[in-house]
């Protein structure tokens, strides 16, 4: 995903808040955010899960959309789930 022009700091802050929430989910590992050195607005986010079932359970949490809204708002590309 790409951060919007001049909103990289806001994106990272929003993603960090989101990652803290993700880490409270059963079966979630540590979420990581990497930045592309050649495209400084481009980021890759990933997290390991204990199982596909744990990840799918997280995806069905009603507040997921609300929690994703802030980082998504600072990104110029859609966040993939």
C-alpha positions in Angstrom: 0.0 0.0 0.0 1.2 3.6 -0.6 0.8 6.3 2.0 -0.8 9.5 0.7 1.5 12.3 -0.2 2.7 14.0 3.0 0.8 11.6 5.2 3.5 8.9 5.8 3.8 9.8 9.5 0.1 9.7 10.0 -0.1 6.4 8.2 2.6 4.8 10.4 0.9 6.1 13.5 -2.5 4.7 12.4 -0.9 1.4 11.4 0.9 1.1 14.8 -2.4 1.6 16.6 -4.0 -1.0 14.4 -1.1 -3.5 14.9 -1.5 -3.1 18.7 -5.1 -4.1 18.4 -4.3 -7.0 16.1 -1.8 -8.3 18.7 -4.6 -8.7 21.2 -6.4 -11.2 18.9 -6.2 -14.9 19.8 -3.6 -16.6 17.6 -2.0 -13.4 16.3 1.7 -13.0 16.0 3.7 -9.8 15.8 2.5 -7.5 13.0 5.3 -5.9 10.9 5.4 -2.9 8.7 8.2 -2.5 6.2 9.0 0.5 4.0 10.3 0.2 0.4 13.7 1.9 0.2 13.2 2.9 -3.5 9.6 4.0 -3.1 9.5 5.7 0.4 5.7 6.1 0.4 5.2 2.3 -0.2 4.7 -0.1 2.7 4.1 -3.8 3.2 2.3 -5.0 6.3 2.2 -8.6 7.4 1.6 -10.7 10.5 1.9 -14.5 11.2 -1.1 -16.4 12.6 -1.1 -19.6 14.6 -3.6 -21.0 12.1 -5.9 -20.2 9.2 -8.8 -20.6 11.6 -7.4 -17.9 14.0 -6.9 -15.5 11.1 -10.4 -16.1 9.7 -11.9 -15.6 13.1 -10.1 -12.2 13.3 -11.4 -11.3 9.9 -14.9 -11.9 11.1 -14.6 -9.6 14.2 -17.3 -6.9 13.7 -15.0 -4.0 14.6 -12.4 -4.9 12.0 -13.6 -2.4 9.4 -13.7 0.4 11.9 -10.2 -0.5 13.1 -8.8 -0.5 9.5 -10.5 2.8 8.6 -7.7 5.0 10.1 -4.7 3.4 8.3 -6.8 3.0 5.2 -7.6 6.7 5.3 -3.9 7.6 5.1 -3.2 5.2 2.3 -3.7 5.9 -1.4 -4.2 2.2 -2.2 -6.8 -0.2 -0.8 -5.6 -2.3 2.0 -5.9 -6.0 1.2 -7.2 -8.5 3.7 
